[in-house]
Amino acid sequence: MSENSPLVRVHVNIELSAASLQAVVANSKMKAGPDEKGRYRVDTADALAALISTFLREKGFDAFARDETNY
């Protein structure tokens, strides 16, 4: 697979620390800011997915996935 192969969306279950999830929620809310009623309108699941996708792209997950020793 090349670095330019099409992206597909997959839904998976992952394990991450509670501290990481708390950071994603807090930072997503801070970035979105409250609406006029003081509510935060942000989908933190989408924010987490985007953050993980960015991490995987930047850290070379394609090469990691091709390496049989990682299985």
C-alpha positions as CSV (number, residue, x, y, z in Angstrom):
1,M,0.0,0.0,0.0
2,S,1.2,3.4,-0.8
3,E,1.1,6.4,1.4
4,N,-1.5,7.8,-1.0
5,S,-4.0,4.9,-0.8
6,P,-7.6,5.9,-0.2
7,L,-8.8,6.1,3.4
8,V,-11.6,4.1,4.8
9,R,-13.5,4.7,8.0
10,V,-13.6,1.7,10.4
11,H,-15.4,1.5,13.8
12,V,-13.3,-0.3,16.4
13,N,-13.1,-0.8,20.1
14,I,-9.8,0.5,21.6
15,E,-8.3,0.7,25.0
16,L,-7.0,4.0,26.2
17,S,-6.4,5.5,29.6
18,A,-9.1,7.5,31.4
19,A,-6.7,10.4,31.6
20,S,-6.4,10.4,27.8
21,L,-10.1,10.4,27.3
22,Q,-10.5,13.2,29.9
23,A,-8.0,15.3,28.0
24,V,-9.7,14.8,24.7
25,V,-13.1,15.8,26.2
26,A,-11.7,18.8,28.0
27,N,-9.6,20.1,25.1
28,S,-12.5,19.5,22.6
29,K,-14.9,21.5,24.8
30,M,-12.3,24.3,25.3
31,K,-11.7,24.5,21.5
32,A,-15.5,24.5,20.7
33,G,-16.4,26.9,23.5
34,P,-19.9,27.2,25.0
35,D,-23.0,28.3,23.0
36,E,-25.2,31.2,24.1
37,K,-26.8,28.9,26.8
38,G,-23.5,27.8,28.1
39,R,-23.6,24.3,26.5
40,Y,-20.8,22.8,24.7
41,R,-21.9,21.5,21.3
42,V,-19.1,19.1,20.4
43,D,-19.0,15.5,19.5
44,T,-16.1,14.2,21.5
45,A,-16.3,10.8,19.9
46,D,-15.6,12.4,16.5
47,A,-12.9,14.5,18.1
48,L,-11.2,11.4,19.5
49,A,-11.5,9.6,16.1
50,A,-9.9,12.6,14.3
51,L,-7.1,12.8,16.9
52,I,-6.3,9.1,16.6
53,S,-6.4,9.2,12.8
54,T,-4.0,12.1,12.8
55,F,-1.7,10.3,15.2
56,L,-1.7,7.1,13.0
57,R,-1.0,9.1,9.8
58,E,1.8,11.1,11.4
59,K,3.4,8.2,13.2
60,G,3.6,5.8,10.2
61,F,0.9,3.3,11.0
62,D,1.0,1.9,7.5
63,A,4.6,0.7,8.0
64,F,3.7,-0.6,11.5
65,A,0.7,-2.6,10.1
66,R,2.9,-4.1,7.3
67,D,5.4,-5.4,9.8
68,E,4.4,-9.0,10.7
69,T,6.3,-8.9,14.0
70,N,3.7,-6.5,15.4
71,Y,1.1,-9.2,15.3
